[in-house]
């Protein structure tokens, strides 16, 4: 019910008040369990057809599969998103990318692990110092 209300807000309110020479692009990010993707996708296909006007369109993007280093850094750097210490954000982003190859699900799992324990513990688990190399933890 909330999703249809959000779509109708865009179709009815935003389109009504938008000058013809301007385009508004809005998006809503949803975190869904894999089992519900098909149901939400079908719902969005129906709404796309029902709500279509000369001024309004809606669609569902496919689930994220890859994460980019700069987006991950931006996410980790924002205290609204994580408890990652600002001085650790760049290193944490690189370590996570090295560990996950940018795979979205694996990246989220490591972030959740770090949030559950600590970011330094997550880093220790990923970055095992090689003989002769100083531990990265010592720099914080």
N, C-alpha and C positions, 0 to 999 in steps of 0.2 A: 504494500500500500504506500509506503514512504517513497519508493522508487518511482512509482507512477506519479505521485504528487510532485516530485522533483522535476520529472520530465515535463509535466504540465506547466509548472512554473516557468520553465524555459520557453515552452511553446506559446503560452498565453500572455504572461507578463513581460518577459524580456523582449519577445518579438513585437509585441504591441507598442512598446515604448522605444524601440530601436529605429533610428533614422535609416532610410533606405541605403545611404552610402556607407553605413557602418555594419560590420559583422561582429557578432559576439560569439566567442568560442568558450564553452564551459565544459568542464568534465567532472566526473565523480569517480573516484577510485574505490573499488570494493575489494576487500580481502575475503575470498570465498574458499570453502573446502572444495576439493576437486570434484566430489560427487554432485555439487550444486551448479557446476559450470554449465552443463547442458541445459538445465532448467532455466537459468538466468539468460543464457544465450537465446533460447527459444522465446522467452518473454520479451527480450529486446527486439527480436525480429518482428514479433507481432506489433509492438509499440511503434517500431519504425514505420510500419505500413499504416497504422491507425492514426498516428500523429503527424504524418507528413503533410506539409503545406508548402507554399511557394517561399515561405520565410523560415521554416523550421525543418531540421533534419536531426535524427539521432541514430547512433549506432554503437555497437559494443566492439571494443578492441579485443584481440586475443590476449590470453594471459601472458604476463611477462615470462620470458625464459632466460634472458641474459641481463646482467647488470654491468654497467660501465664504471670504470674507476672513478671518474670525476663525479658521477651521480652518487656513487657510494660515499665518497668523501663528503659531498654536500649533505647527504643524509646523516652521516655520523657526526658532522660538525654542528648540527642544529640541536641544541639542548631540548627542544620540543619533541625530538624523535628518540634520542637515546641518552644514556648517562655516560657515554664515551667522553673521557677527558679531552678537551680541545687540543692539548699538546700531543695526544696520542692518535687523533683522528686520521692524519695522513698515513702514519705507519700502520694503524689498524686496517685502513682501507686496502693498502698494498698487501698486507699479510692475508687478509680475507680473500682478495682477488687471486693471490698466488695459490691459496688452498683450494678455492672453489672453481677457478677458471671463469668466474663470472656467472656461474649457474645460479639462477634466482633462488630456487628452493634451498640449495646448500648455503647460500649467502645468508638467507633469512635464518636458517638453523644456527649458524655461527653467531649471528647478532643476538638471537634469543639466548644462546648459551652464555655469551658475555654479559647480557643483562641479568641473567639468573645468578651468575657467580660474580666475577669482576672482569673488567677489560684487561687488566694485567694478567689474570689467570688464563683468559682466552689466548692472549698473546703468547704466554709461556707454553701453552698446549700446541700452538701452531709453530712457533719459532723455537726450535731446539738449537741452541748455539753449537756451532761446529768447533772442534778443538782449536784453541788459539784465538777464536773470535770472542770479543766481549759480549756479554748478554745484553740484549736490547733493553731489558728491564732496568739495567743499571743507569741508563740515560735519563730516566724519569724521576 
